[in-house]
């Protein structure tokens, strides 16, 4: 008898039906009570976290992450570090404040924008087109502009790769509104699951437990009911 294929990523914890139901906001997923924490990692990035706290944008960053964690990542406690991670003040040329990754992919990044912040979401292009295709010329500009406070707060780019799309949102208020939009949240969840299902997270070594504390604090608010 042939062996059953080995399950990878979040498939080990959630079957396809549960994943689809979570994307649609139809179920609440039971997460682990305890976190798999590495004290070595916590102390390794403690100084960076202290530096983040001294930034004028710190409160908004941690508040936004408190929305993103429980709403955009499935069973975040059970999958922390091994299937997603968050880095604090990573040493990359674009100088982000924090970045969330899964597998080999960036999912979500926050940057300083003067005293405010701006965000970059990586999602599937087909979730943001008028006809559901992965055609850049079919981007639903009207939807993007309605998903934020003002149309000037949103822009986009199309990265290389199949069915990829980058959304840039300026200002904490617009980031919150984008995260609360049903269509946008569904797209974020879909993309995140796509990459969390690809296997182990390649960025485990840069995970900041101190930043993750705010993502795992249990703040869900009303945006989960999409």
C-alpha positions as a printed Julia matrix, in Angstrom:
226×3 Matrix{Float64}:
   0.0    0.0     0.0
   1.37   3.4    -0.97
   2.37   5.75    1.81
   0.22   8.81    2.4
   2.01  12.01    1.36
   3.79  13.79    4.18
   1.9   16.85    5.34
   3.84  20.1     5.35
   3.27  23.46    6.96
  -0.02  24.3     8.61
  -1.61  21.24    6.98
  -0.21  19.3     9.94
  -2.58  21.18   12.24
  -5.49  22.28   10.05
  -7.18  20.35    7.28
  -8.16  22.12    4.02
 -11.75  22.63    5.17
 -10.62  24.34    8.39
  -8.23  26.52    6.45
 -10.92  27.62    4.0
 -13.36  28.31    6.84
 -10.74  30.42    8.65
 -10.0   32.42    5.51
 -13.7   33.2     5.21
 -14.01  34.09    8.9
 -16.48  31.28    9.56
 -14.62  29.61   12.45
 -12.4   30.48   15.39
  -9.36  28.24   15.53
  -8.25  26.69   18.81
  -4.63  27.71   19.35
  -2.01  26.24   21.66
  -2.02  27.56   25.22
   1.76  27.61   25.52
   4.37  29.09   23.21
   7.53  27.32   22.09
   9.93  30.0    23.25
  13.68  30.29   22.87
  15.21  32.42   25.61
  18.35  32.66   23.49
  16.36  34.37   20.74
  14.56  36.6    23.22
  17.8   37.94   24.68
  19.58  38.06   21.32
  17.18  40.7    20.01
  16.31  42.44   23.29
  18.51  45.45   22.49
  16.8   45.93   19.12
  13.42  45.78   20.8
  14.52  48.44   23.3
  15.61  50.59   20.36
  12.22  50.1    18.72
  10.46  51.21   21.89
  12.37  54.5    21.75
  11.08  55.26   18.26
   8.16  57.71   18.03
   6.26  55.14   15.96
   6.6   52.33   18.54
   3.09  52.51   19.96
   1.42  52.45   16.54
   3.67  49.62   15.34
   2.88  47.39   18.32
  -0.81  48.28   18.18
  -1.02  47.34   14.49
   0.85  44.1    15.17
  -1.67  43.37   17.91
  -4.32  43.39   15.18
  -2.28  41.59   12.55
  -1.15  38.64   14.68
  -4.48  37.12   15.78
  -6.36  38.14   12.64
  -3.94  37.35    9.83
  -1.96  34.35   11.08
  -3.7   31.02   11.76
  -3.01  29.45   15.18
  -0.15  31.91   15.74
   1.02  30.42   19.05
   1.3   26.92   17.67
   3.08  28.07   14.53
   5.31  30.8    16.03
   8.87  30.92   14.77
   8.72  27.58   12.95
   6.07  28.62   10.4
   6.12  32.42   10.74
   8.41  34.92   12.42
   8.7   38.64   13.06
  11.98  40.5    12.97
  12.72  43.72   14.83
  14.67  46.49   13.07
  16.11  43.99   10.55
  19.37  45.0     8.9
  18.1   45.35    5.36
  18.58  48.26    3.0
  14.93  49.4     3.17
  15.26  49.95    6.96
  11.97  48.46    8.21
  10.79  48.7    11.79
   9.38  45.16   11.79
   8.85  42.45    9.19
   6.72  39.3     9.28
   7.89  36.32    7.2
   6.83  32.75    6.42
   8.76  30.11    4.49
  11.07  32.23    2.28
   8.54  35.02    1.81
   7.94  38.46    3.27
   4.3   38.79    4.34
   4.01  42.17    6.03
   6.38  45.05    6.79
   6.03  48.28    8.75
   8.21  51.33    8.14
   8.62  54.75    9.69
   6.92  57.51    7.71
   7.89  60.67    9.55
   6.19  60.4    12.94
   3.64  58.0    11.45
   4.04  54.56    9.82
   3.48  52.92    6.45
   2.92  49.27    5.59
   3.71  46.87    2.8
   1.49  43.82    2.31
   2.46  41.02   -0.08
  -0.62  39.2    -1.39
  -1.91  37.36   -4.47
  -2.54  39.61   -7.47
  -5.66  37.61   -8.37
  -7.32  38.72   -5.12
  -7.03  42.37   -6.18
  -8.13  42.27   -9.81
 -11.57  43.0   -11.21
 -11.85  39.62  -12.93
  -9.94  37.42  -10.46
  -7.07  36.89  -12.89
  -3.37  37.44  -12.27
  -3.3   40.2   -14.89
  -1.7   43.5   -13.76
  -3.91  45.49  -16.11
  -7.01  44.29  -14.26
  -6.06  45.68  -10.81
  -9.18  46.9    -8.98
  -8.01  50.44   -8.29
 -11.43  51.53   -7.04
 -11.43  48.84   -4.38
  -7.92  49.74   -3.25
  -8.86  53.4    -2.84
 -11.99  52.51   -0.88
 -10.07  50.2     1.46
  -8.12  53.07    3.06
  -8.95  56.47    4.56
  -7.96  58.45    1.46
  -6.98  57.37   -2.06
  -3.58  59.02   -1.65
  -2.8   56.54    1.14
  -2.57  53.49   -1.12
  -0.33  52.42   -3.99
   0.82  49.11   -5.39
   3.53  47.3    -7.27
   3.69  43.96   -9.05
   6.74  41.89   -8.01
   8.26  39.28  -10.24
   6.67  35.93   -9.69
   3.42  34.17  -10.37
   0.33  35.81   -8.9
   2.18  38.3    -6.67
   1.06  41.77   -5.65
   2.4   44.37   -3.25
   0.11  46.89   -1.53
   1.61  49.96    0.14
  -0.54  51.75    2.72
   0.41  55.03    4.38
  -0.7   56.03    7.87
  -1.81  54.03   10.88
  -5.47  54.93   10.33
  -5.44  53.62    6.76
  -3.54  50.48    7.77
  -6.23  49.74   10.35
  -8.97  50.31    7.8
  -7.25  48.05    5.26
  -6.92  45.26    7.85
 -10.61  45.65    8.7
 -11.79  45.37    5.1
 -13.35  41.97    4.46
 -11.89  41.48    1.01
  -8.42  42.68    2.0
  -8.34  40.54    5.13
  -9.45  37.48    3.19
  -6.64  38.09    0.69
  -4.05  38.53    3.44
  -5.13  35.3     5.11
  -5.05  33.41    1.8
  -1.52  34.55    0.94
  -0.21  33.91    4.46
  -1.59  30.37    4.45
  -0.12  29.74    0.99
   3.37  30.35    2.33
   2.9   28.87    5.79
   1.91  25.66    4.01
   5.16  25.54    2.05
   7.14  24.24    5.0
   9.39  25.48    7.75
  10.08  29.18    8.06
  13.53  30.15    6.78
  13.78  33.17    9.09
  13.52  31.44   12.47
  16.92  32.74   13.57
  15.81  36.38   13.34
  12.57  35.96   15.3
  11.94  38.56   18.01
   9.92  37.06   20.85
   9.54  40.51   22.4
   7.76  41.84   19.31
   5.77  38.62   19.0
   4.49  39.18   22.55
   2.33  41.97   21.15
   1.15  39.85   18.22
   0.1   37.05   20.57
  -1.55  39.14   23.25
  -4.95  37.94   22.13
  -6.33  41.17   20.67
  -8.8   40.16   17.97
 -11.41  42.95   17.91
 -14.24  42.74   15.42
 -12.29  42.32   12.2
 -12.14  38.53   12.41
 -15.79  38.28   11.44
 -15.34  38.77    7.73
